[in-house]
Amino acid sequence: MDIVSRRRFAAALVLCGLLGLTGLGLGTTGVRAAGLITLNGAGATFPYPLYSRWFSEYTRLHPDVHINYQSIGSGGGIAQVQKQTVDFGASDAPLTDAQLKDMGRPVVLVPTVAGAIAMTYNLPGVGSGLRLTSENIVDLYMGQITKWNDPKIAANNPGKKLPDMAVTIVHRSDGSGTTFHFTSFLSEVSKAWEDKVGHNTSVEWPTGIGGKGNEGVSGAVKQTPGAIGYVELAYVVQNQLTYAVVKNRSGQWIAPSLSSTVAAAAGGAQKMAQTNDVRVSIAYAPGPTVYPIAGFTYLLIPQNQTDEAKGKALAEFLWWAIHDGQKDAAQLLYAQIPAPVVAIDERILKTVNYQGKALLAEK
């Protein structure tokens, strides 16, 4: 065989190999054949700074598992789980009984961390520390306070020169668990808010402009003098935004922080233990050190997995997240789930199965 013939023969072998791979399917199946498992998720922006770190760190520790996540908001995450287009979803809003029924299959909620929602504002010459009562925040979002030098705000901020500037309210434009927690807080503070607007992942806002995701709201506030918005604390810190100190249910002025979020989470853990249900609200919770605008965030997992390898990889990642992964939470200003919640999560994860066989039976 001359050199040209040998080259043609070699090319034919390569072509046959490629055709063989194509026959297996180079998407998920081809990757799986190579020993790589890819998990796809979508949902909440509230925990995205932490989830992004978790997914990267877990892949570093387990190179055979890659986790893709789209930060599209809680409403989007719930919808994608319902459509069965993702392996897991993420939502800050706990699903109602009706929502769980609409999933068309058993879905479990796994609380991962708790976070604080900061009131961030853009007032030239006014740094962090503006004092806002819970009632002030309701009045702002009701459109009843329209200037920053309103006497209701000035009364709680002696010595601060508040500008004669119009208020621009910024809220989420997408379905959002951050909105659920924020409007739950407003509803706890004000019956008028609960009756007129209520609490949900999306509401009919009385006033304001919308921004998509925590990123969109924080960006709109940063670019708009006179603006105020509600944003997960990590985004405020990362973008060096100013934030308010809020008067809590016990009458104390509390800044959004890790310690004040941990205090809120501790109360939520007691509720979970008493009710044996992870769907609890910690909005406007009692306690002298509790920050009043906070909530848990959840991963949504199909209980009956249809792919054994992917199901096991997902369950093992979640086990890691509620144990080893918690050490990353504080660095990004999220509160670790308290020990009683970890125990509840463990029980939930042991129910995740493939064809009736628990995927974490050895734990």
Secondary structure, 3 states (H helix, E strand, C coil): CCHHHHHHHHHHHHHHHHHHHHHHCCCHHHHHHCCCEEEEEEECCCCHHHHHHHHHHHHHHCCCEEEEEEECCHHHHHHHHHHCCCCEEEECCCCCHHHHHHCCCCEEEEEEEEEEEEEEECCCCCCCCCEECHHHHHHHHHCCCCECCCHHHHCCCCCCCCCCCECEEEEECCCCHHHHHHHHHHHHHCHHHHHHCCCCCCCCCCCCEEECHHHHHHHHHHHCCCEEEEEEHHHHHHCCCEECEEECCCCCEECCCHHHHHHHHHHHHHHHHHHCCCCCCCCCCCCCCCCCCEEEEEEEEECEECCHHHHHHHHHHHHHHHCHHHHHCHHHCCEECCHHHHHHHHHHHCCCEECCEECCCCC
